[in-house]
């Protein structure tokens, strides 16, 4: 499953992309038009990314 979220207002242009495959979760986040970061977790504790 892949979910893409955006937040855009006068000064912000951010995104989050959450992808799940089995027990693996990958979250990519950042600002549009600028570099992004990714966090990958697996297992039952994968809900706590931050």
C-alpha positions in Angstrom: 0.0 0.0 0.0 1.2 3.5 -0.8 -0.2 6.7 0.7 1.0 10.2 -0.3 0.1 13.2 1.9 0.7 16.9 1.2 0.7 20.1 3.2 0.8 23.3 1.3 0.1 26.8 2.5 1.7 30.2 2.1 5.1 29.3 3.4 5.1 25.4 3.5 5.2 22.8 0.8 5.8 19.5 2.5 5.0 15.9 1.8 5.0 12.5 3.4 4.8 9.2 1.5 4.1 6.0 3.5 4.6 2.6 1.9 3.9 -0.8 3.5 4.9 -4.2 2.3 4.3 -7.1 4.7 5.8 -6.0 8.0 8.1 -3.4 6.3 7.1 0.3 6.5 9.0 3.0 4.6 8.3 6.7 5.3 9.7 9.3 2.9 9.3 12.9 3.9 10.5 16.4 3.0 9.8 19.5 1.1 8.7 19.5 -2.5 11.5 20.7 -4.9 14.1 20.0 -2.1 15.9 16.8 -1.0 13.9 14.2 1.1 14.7 11.7 3.8 13.5 8.2 4.3 12.9 6.0 7.4 12.5 2.2 7.1 11.3 -0.1 9.8 9.9 -3.6 10.1 8.2 -5.7 12.8 5.6 -5.0 15.4 7.2 -1.8 16.7 7.3 -0.2 13.3 4.4 2.2 14.2 6.9 4.4 16.3 8.9 6.1 13.5 9.8 9.3 15.4 
